[in-house]
Amino acid sequence: MIISSDKVKLKCNHYFCRDCWIDYLKEKIINANVSKILCMQHGCETILETKFIKSILEGYKELLEKYDKFYQRKKVLEKSDKIKF
């Protein structure tokens, strides 16, 4: 992941402007769709790392809190699916 002042490039070599990433992530978080956030490039299957998401959303406290809440909920649900009674 390479981050400059206005462009962000992922390991898949796709890059978009920082504002585009923020808008994309905002939409995913607002809709609680954080289980597997993919690169914005159509057809790309690269999954965004939590570290990347948090670095893009630095300074957006409310979005980060929502992301963390939904992400933790996803982890709990994944673990509960694996538990057999």
Secondary structure, 3 states (H helix, E strand, C coil): CEECCCEEECCCCCEEEHHHHHHHHHHHHHCCCCCCCECCCCCCCCECCHHHHHHHCCCCHHHHHHHHHHHHHHHHHHHHHHCCC
